[in-house]
Amino acid sequence: MLRVEIWHNPSCSKCAGARATLDEARVPYRLRAYLAEPPSTVELTDVLRRLDARAWDICRTGEPAAAALGMADWPRDDATEPRWITAMVEHPELIQRPILLLDDGGALVGRTPEALDEAVRRADR
């Protein structure tokens, strides 16, 4: 039974760490190479809801695409959040990774050991 979907980049060490943690805990997962299979606006909006986050919270603003778009100067408010989401859908490399979508309806950004431990705990319920 699927417990977790991982939005991952195969060349990312944090994504490799998430896979290793879930493998060790024997938590079944599905990989989504989100650079090759970008989320839709609806999907990304749902992930933000599941993360209880705003778009800029999971945006990799240090990426060249962010600099090219001038995102450092973009307001971070309700009115401009759709612009952030559109940019991340059009340039999925801007999306923080790995994102773990849990079968309990929640989600986590799996960049820390604590977040990965939480994913394992919640997947084992």
SERO-4910 file (N, C-alpha, C, O; in steps of 0.05 Angstrom, whole numbers):
BEGIN
 pado doro    nc1    nc2    nc3   cac1   cac2   cac3    cc1    cc2    cc3    oc1    oc2    oc3
  Met    A     17    -24      0      0      0      0     18     25      0     37     27     16
  Leu    A     12     43    -18     27     68    -20     23     85      5      0     89     14
  Arg    A     44     95     16     43    112     40     52    140     34     43    159     47
  Val    A     70    143     15     83    169     10     88    172    -20     95    154    -34
  Glu    A     84    197    -30     93    204    -56    115    225    -52    112    244    -37
  Ile    A    138    220    -65    161    239    -62    164    254    -88    168    243   -110
  Trp    A    162    281    -86    169    298   -109    199    301   -106    209    313    -88
  His    A    213    290   -126    242    289   -123    257    297   -148    245    298   -170
  Asn    A    282    303   -144    301    309   -166    322    287   -163    335    285   -142
  Pro    A    325    270   -183    344    247   -180    372    255   -173    387    239   -162
  Ser    A    381    279   -179    408    288   -174    411    302   -147    433    312   -141
  Cys    A    390    304   -131    390    318   -106    397    300    -83    385    279    -79
  Ser    A    417    308    -67    425    292    -44    404    290    -22    402    270     -9
  Lys    A    389    311    -18    367    311      1    345    291     -7    334    277     10
  Cys    A    340    290    -33    321    270    -43    331    242    -39    316    224    -32
  Ala    A    357    238    -44    369    211    -40    367    204    -10    361    181     -4
  Gly    A    371    223      7    368    218     36    340    210     44    336    193     61
  Ala    A    320    223     32    292    217     37    286    188     28    273    173     43
  Arg    A    295    181      4    290    154     -5    304    134     13    292    113     20
  Ala    A    328    139     21    343    120     39    328    117     66    326     95     76
  Thr    A    319    139     77    304    138    102    279    121    100    274    104    117
  Leu    A    264    126     79    239    111     75    245     81     68    231     64     78
  Asp    A    266     76     53    274     49     47    281     34     73    272     12     78
  Glu    A    297     47     89    306     34    115    282     28    133    282      8    146
  Ala    A    262     46    133    238     42    149    217     25    135    196     19    147
  Arg    A    223     17    111    205      0     95    178     13     90    157      1     92
  Val    A    179     39     86    155     55     79    152     55     49    170     65     35
  Pro    A    130     44     38    127     45      9    123     73     -1    110     90     12
  Tyr    A    134     79    -24    131    105    -36    132    104    -66    140     84    -78
  Arg    A    122    125    -78    123    129   -107    140    154   -112    136    174    -98
  Leu    A    157    152   -131    173    176   -138    160    191   -161    149    180   -180
  Arg    A    160    217   -158    151    235   -179    174    253   -186    181    271   -170
  Ala    A    185    250   -209    207    267   -219    193    293   -228    187    296   -252
  Tyr    A    190    311   -209    173    335   -215    185    354   -235    171    371   -245
  Leu    A    211    351   -241    222    368   -263    212    358   -290    208    374   -308
  Ala    A    209    331   -292    199    319   -317    169    319   -318    157    319   -339
  Glu    A    156    317   -295    127    316   -292    118    338   -273    111    333   -250
  Pro    A    120    363   -283    113    386   -265     85    385   -255     67    375   -269
  Pro    A     80    396   -231     53    397   -221     37    418   -236     48    437   -247
  Ser    A     11    415   -236     -7    435   -246    -11    456   -224     -2    453   -202
  Thr    A    -23    478   -232    -29    499   -212    -47    488   -190    -42    494   -167
  Val    A    -66    472   -197    -84    460   -178    -68    441   -159    -72    442   -134
  Glu    A    -51    425   -170    -35    406   -153    -17    422   -134    -16    415   -110
  Leu    A     -3    442   -144     15    457   -127      0    472   -105      9    474    -82
  Thr    A    -23    483   -112    -40    497    -93    -49    477    -71    -49    484    -47
  Asp    A    -56    453    -79    -63    432    -59    -40    425    -41    -43    421    -17
  Val    A    -16    422    -53      8    416    -37     13    438    -17     20    432      6
  Leu    A     10    462    -25     14    485     -6     -6    483     17      2    488     40
  Arg    A    -30    476     11    -51    473     32    -42    450     51    -44    453     75
  Arg    A    -33    428     39    -25    405     55     -1    411     72      2    401     95
  Leu    A     17    428     62     41    436     77     34    458     98     50    464    116
  Asp    A     11    471     95      4    494    110     26    516    106     36    527    125
  Ala    A     32    520     80     53    539     73     44    558     51     23    553     38
  Arg    A     59    579     48     54    598     26     74    591      4     94    578      9
  Ala    A     68    600    -20     85    593    -43    114    600    -39    132    585    -46
  Trp    A    119    624    -28    147    633    -25    161    616     -4    186    616     -3
  Asp    A    146    602     14    159    586     34    173    562     22    193    551     33
  Ile    A    164    553     -2    176    529    -14    189    536    -41    195    518    -57
  Cys    A    194    562    -46    207    570    -70    237    572    -67    247    584    -48
  Arg    A    251    560    -85    280    561    -85    289    587    -99    296    588   -123
  Thr    A    289    609    -84    294    635    -95    323    640   -103    330    660   -115
  Gly    A    341    621    -96    369    623   -105    374    612   -132    396    613   -142
  Glu    A    354    600   -144    357    588   -171    360    610   -192    348    631   -189
  Pro    A    374    604   -214    377    623   -236    350    632   -247    347    656   -254
  Ala    A    330    614   -249    304    622   -259    291    644   -241    278    662   -251
  Ala    A    295    641   -215    284    661   -196    297    688   -201    284    709   -201
  Ala    A    323    688   -205    337    713   -210    328    726   -237    324    750   -238
  Ala    A    325    709   -257    316    719   -283    288    731   -282    282    750   -296
  Leu    A    271    720   -264    244    731   -261    243    754   -242    222    768   -240
  Gly    A    265    760   -228    265    782   -208    249    776   -183    238    794   -171
  Met    A    247    750   -176    230    742   -154    238    754   -127    221    756   -109
  Ala    A    263    761   -124    272    773    -98    256    798    -92    253    805    -68
  Asp    A    246    811   -112    231    836   -108    201    833   -108    186    852   -105
  Trp    A    192    808   -111    163    803   -112    151    806    -84    162    796    -65
  Pro    A    128    819    -82    114    820    -56    106    792    -47    102    774    -64
  Arg    A    104    789    -21     95    763    -10     69    768      5     68    772     29
  Asp    A     48    768    -11     21    774      0      0    758    -16      6    746    -37
  Asp    A    -24    759     -6    -46    744    -19    -50    751    -48    -55    733    -65
  Ala    A    -47    776    -55    -52    785    -82    -31    774   -102    -38    769   -125
  Thr    A     -6    769    -93     14    760   -111     21    730   -109     37    720   -125
  Glu    A      8    717    -90     14    688    -88      8    673   -114     24    655   -121
  Pro    A    -14    678   -128    -18    664   -154      6    668   -173     12    649   -189
  Arg    A     18    691   -173     42    696   -190     65    677   -182     78    666   -200
  Trp    A     69    674   -156     90    655   -147     84    627   -156    102    613   -165
  Ile    A     59    618   -153     51    591   -160     55    587   -190     66    566   -198
  Thr    A     46    606   -206     50    604   -235     79    601   -242     87    585   -259
  Ala    A     96    617   -230    125    616   -235    136    588   -229    153    577   -244
  Met    A    127    576   -206    138    550   -198    127    528   -216    141    508   -221
  Val    A    103    531   -226     92    511   -245    107    513   -272    113    492   -284
  Glu    A    113    537   -280    127    541   -306    157    535   -304    170    528   -323
  His    A    168    537   -279    196    532   -274    198    514   -250    205    523   -228
  Pro    A    192    488   -253    190    470   -230    216    468   -214    216    459   -191
  Glu    A    239    475   -225    264    475   -210    263    495   -186    280    494   -168
  Leu    A    243    513   -186    239    531   -164    226    519   -140    226    531   -118
  Ile    A    215    495   -143    200    482   -121    220    468   -103    237    452   -112
  Gln    A    218    473    -77    236    460    -57    232    430    -59    211    420    -67
  Arg    A    253    416    -52    253    387    -54    268    375    -30    285    388    -19
  Pro    A    262    351    -24    239    335    -33    214    342    -18    215    350      6
  Ile    A    191    340    -31    165    343    -18    154    315    -15    152    300    -35
  Leu    A    145    309      9    133    283     15    104    287     19     96    301     38
  Leu    A     87    275      2     58    275      5     50    250     19     54    228     10
  Leu    A     38    253     43     31    230     60      2    222     55    -15    238     49
  Asp    A     -2    196     59    -29    186     55    -49    195     76    -73    189     74
  Asp    A    -39    208     97    -58    219    117    -68    246    109    -83    259    124
  Gly    A    -61    255     85    -70    281     75    -51    304     80    -55    326     70
  Gly    A    -30    299     95    -11    320    101     13    319     81     13    302     63
  Ala    A     32    336     86     56    337     69     78    349     86     74    363    105
  Leu    A    103    342     78    126    353     91    148    359     70    149    346     50
  Val    A    164    379     76    188    383     61    210    367     75    217    373     98
  Gly    A    220    346     62    238    327     75    267    334     73    283    317     64
  Arg    A    274    357     82    302    366     80    318    361    106    342    363    106
  Thr    A    304    354    128    318    351    153    312    322    164    292    310    157
  Pro    A    330    312    180    325    286    193    299    286    209    285    266    209
  Glu    A    293    309    221    268    310    237    244    308    220    224    294    227
  Ala    A    244    321    196    221    319    178    218    290    167    196    280    165
  Leu    A    240    277    162    239    250    152    230    231    173    214    212    168
  Asp    A    238    235    198    228    219    220    198    222    224    184    203    228
  Glu    A    189    247    221    160    252    223    145    238    200    124    227    205
  Ala    A    156    238    176    143    224    154    141    194    160    120    182    155
  Val    A    162    182    170    161    154    177    141    148    199    125    129    197
  Arg    A    140    165    220    121    161    241     92    163    230     75    146    237
  Arg    A     87    182    214     60    186    203     52    164    183     29    157    182
  Ala    A     72    154    168     66    133    149     61    106    163     47     89    152
  Asp    A     71    103    187     67     78    202     41     76    216     34     56    228
  Arg    A     26     98    216      0     98    231    -20     79    218    -42     77    228
***
